Amino acid sequence: MSLRQAFNSFYPNLDTVVGVGRRRRKVVKKKISRPPPKIFLCPICNVEAVTVLHQKGEDYAEVSCANCQTKAKIRWYPAYGDVDAYSEFYDIVTGRKKVEVVAEAQTENRENALDVDESNTQASDYNTLDESEPEE
């Protein structure tokens, strides 16, 4: 038995694995991309408990901490992600960004809308009363 035959008996598939006469290629490792986080670190209580709640189609997102109950309403832009809303929340809480007064403007707009709706319903009520009365 020759040396080659003895070698092949111990390692029968070595020729197919390495390849005859070819240089081995470097194995390219794929980078694993992680998805962005859903729960963030609270700047006040240092607990990972801050979540961003946003419904599709709304203009604002609510960022809140489940531990210390800190909440903020953040303006939501179409290109925003949860991380962007959290970063604005972080800036507001740490004092790097001034808080915009949005809640008062929203309540005024709602009151104006209610006044308009009431005036429309009252006028429509008179129209229905006129139609329902029998003509003499």
C-alpha positions as CSV (number, residue, x, y, z in Angstrom):
1,M,0.0,0.0,0.0
2,S,1.4,3.3,-1.0
3,L,1.5,6.4,1.1
4,R,-1.2,8.1,-1.0
5,Q,-3.6,5.1,-0.5
6,A,-3.0,5.1,3.2
7,F,-3.7,8.8,3.4
8,N,-6.9,8.5,1.4
9,S,-8.1,5.7,3.7
10,F,-7.9,7.9,6.7
11,Y,-9.2,11.1,5.0
12,P,-11.4,9.9,2.1
13,N,-13.1,13.2,1.3
14,L,-10.2,15.6,1.8
15,D,-9.7,16.1,-2.0
16,T,-13.3,17.3,-2.3
17,V,-13.2,19.6,0.7
18,V,-9.9,21.4,0.0
19,G,-9.9,21.1,-3.8
20,V,-7.0,19.9,-5.7
21,G,-4.4,22.5,-6.4
22,R,-6.5,25.5,-5.4
23,R,-5.9,28.0,-2.7
24,R,-8.5,28.3,0.0
25,R,-10.6,31.4,0.0
26,K,-11.0,33.6,2.9
27,V,-14.4,33.1,4.7
28,V,-16.3,36.3,4.6
29,K,-18.3,36.9,7.8
30,K,-21.7,38.5,7.4
31,K,-22.4,41.5,9.6
32,I,-25.5,41.0,11.6
33,S,-27.7,44.1,11.6
34,R,-29.8,44.5,14.7
35,P,-33.3,46.1,14.6
36,P,-33.7,49.3,16.5
37,P,-34.7,49.0,20.1
38,K,-38.3,49.2,21.3
39,I,-37.6,49.9,25.0
40,F,-35.2,52.7,26.0
41,L,-33.4,53.9,29.1
42,C,-35.2,56.5,31.2
43,P,-32.9,59.6,31.8
44,I,-34.7,60.3,35.2
45,C,-34.8,56.9,36.9
46,N,-32.1,55.0,34.9
47,V,-34.4,52.0,34.3
48,E,-35.0,50.5,30.9
49,A,-38.7,51.2,30.8
50,V,-39.4,54.0,28.3
51,T,-41.7,53.1,25.4
52,V,-43.0,55.1,22.4
53,L,-46.6,54.7,21.5
54,H,-47.7,56.0,18.1
55,Q,-50.7,55.1,16.0
56,K,-50.4,55.3,12.3
57,G,-51.8,58.5,10.8
58,E,-51.5,60.5,14.0
59,D,-49.3,63.7,14.3
60,Y,-48.1,63.0,17.9
61,A,-46.5,60.1,19.7
62,E,-46.6,59.5,23.5
63,V,-43.3,58.7,25.1
64,S,-43.7,57.3,28.6
65,C,-41.7,55.6,31.4
66,A,-43.4,52.7,33.0
67,N,-41.3,53.1,36.2
68,C,-41.4,56.8,37.1
69,Q,-44.6,57.6,35.1
70,T,-42.9,60.5,33.2
71,K,-44.8,61.2,29.9
72,A,-44.4,63.6,27.0
73,K,-46.2,64.1,23.8
74,I,-43.8,64.4,20.9
75,R,-44.5,65.7,17.4
76,W,-44.3,62.8,14.9
77,Y,-43.0,63.4,11.4
78,P,-43.4,60.8,8.6
79,A,-39.7,60.0,8.5
80,Y,-39.6,59.4,12.3
81,G,-38.9,56.2,14.1
82,D,-39.2,55.2,17.7
83,V,-35.6,56.2,18.3
84,D,-36.2,59.8,17.0
85,A,-39.1,60.3,19.3
86,Y,-37.1,59.0,22.2
87,S,-34.2,61.3,21.4
88,E,-36.6,64.3,21.5
89,F,-38.0,63.1,24.8
90,Y,-34.5,62.7,26.2
91,D,-33.6,66.3,25.1
92,I,-36.8,67.7,26.7
93,V,-36.2,65.8,30.0
94,T,-32.6,66.7,30.3
95,G,-33.3,70.4,29.4
96,R,-31.4,70.5,26.1
97,K,-34.6,71.4,24.2
98,K,-37.4,73.7,25.3
99,V,-40.9,72.3,25.5
100,E,-43.3,73.6,22.9
101,V,-46.8,74.4,24.3
102,V,-49.0,72.2,22.2
103,A,-51.7,71.1,24.6
104,E,-53.3,74.5,25.0
105,A,-53.5,75.1,21.2
106,Q,-55.2,71.7,20.8
107,T,-57.8,72.4,23.4
108,E,-58.6,75.8,21.8
109,N,-59.0,74.2,18.4
110,R,-61.3,71.6,19.9
111,E,-63.5,74.2,21.6
112,N,-63.8,76.2,18.4
113,A,-64.7,73.0,16.5
114,L,-67.4,72.2,19.2
115,D,-68.9,75.7,18.8
116,V,-69.2,75.3,15.1
117,D,-70.7,71.9,15.4
118,E,-73.3,73.1,17.9
119,S,-74.3,76.0,15.6
120,N,-74.8,73.6,12.7
121,T,-76.9,71.1,14.8
122,Q,-79.1,73.9,16.1
123,A,-79.8,75.2,12.6
124,S,-80.5,71.7,11.3
125,D,-82.9,71.0,14.3
126,Y,-85.0,74.0,13.2
127,N,-85.1,72.8,9.6
128,T,-86.3,69.4,10.7
129,L,-89.0,70.9,13.0
130,D,-90.3,73.0,10.1
131,E,-90.6,69.9,7.9
132,S,-92.2,67.7,10.5
133,E,-95.0,70.2,11.3
134,P,-98.2,69.7,9.3
135,E,-99.0,72.5,6.9
136,E,-102.4,74.2,7.4
